[in-house]
Amino acid sequence: MSGCVLYKTCGKSDIPVVAIDDDFKSKVTYFLDILESSKPPERTISDAECSFCDITSDDCPDRKDVYDMDSGQNKEAEIPL
């Protein structure tokens, strides 16, 4: 048995059966618990995180905008080390 992850914008990524170990199962369970919860997940607010999010600042007042309205381009996101 094997599986795959389907991405909204870039196709799919196959998951071979050898990758489905206890660590993988633990991570899947962790994210399923977040999706299943009635409490929203904690926000991680940063240029790097917000640059991947398609939620607007109207819906997320904490959002760090990484889009420069004057140039019409994304600002460089700082990636925390």
N, C-alpha and C positions, 0 to 999 in steps of 0.2 A: 504494500500500500504506500502511496506517496501523495503529495498534495502540491498546492501552489498558492501564491499570494497574487491577487489581481490588483494592479495599481490603476488609479483613475487616469493618469496621463502617460504612463510608459509601459504598458503591457503587463506581462506576468513574469513571475520568478518561481521556478520549480523548487520544491522542497523534497529532496530524496528521503527515503525511509530511514537512512542511516543518520540523518540530522535530527530525527525526532527522538531525542534523549530526555532524561529527567529535567535538565536545564531548559530545554525548549518547551516542554510541557508546563513547567513552572511559569515561564514568561507568557505563554498563551493564556494560562489561567489568570495571571495578574491582569492582563489587558481585558479579558472577558469580564472580570470582576468590575473593572472601571466602567466598561460599557453598560453593564447590568445595574450599576448603582444608581440610586435616586439622587445622590449627591454629586455635583459636578466635580471633575478632577481639578487638582490644584494647577493654577496657571504658572507657566514658566515664561517670564517676561524678559525678553532680550532681543537685540537686533537679529541675532542668528535664528532664534526660535520663531519670532514674528515674521521673518522673511519667507518662511515656508507655509504660513497660515493664510487661508483665503477669507477669513472672517474680517469684516471691515471694522474700523474704529467706531462706527455707529453702534455695532453690536458688542464691541469689547473696548470699553473706555481705557483699559490699561495697555492697549496695543501700542507698540513702538513702531511708528511708521518708518519704513525703509524705502519709501518711494518718494523721489524728489519731484514735486509737482512742477517746478520751473523747467527742469530739463526733460521731464517725462521718462526718466530712467530710475532704476533702483539705486539706492545709495549702497555703498559697500557695508555689509554687515560685519560687526565685530564679533569674532568667534572667541568666546571665553576659553582660556586655557586652564 
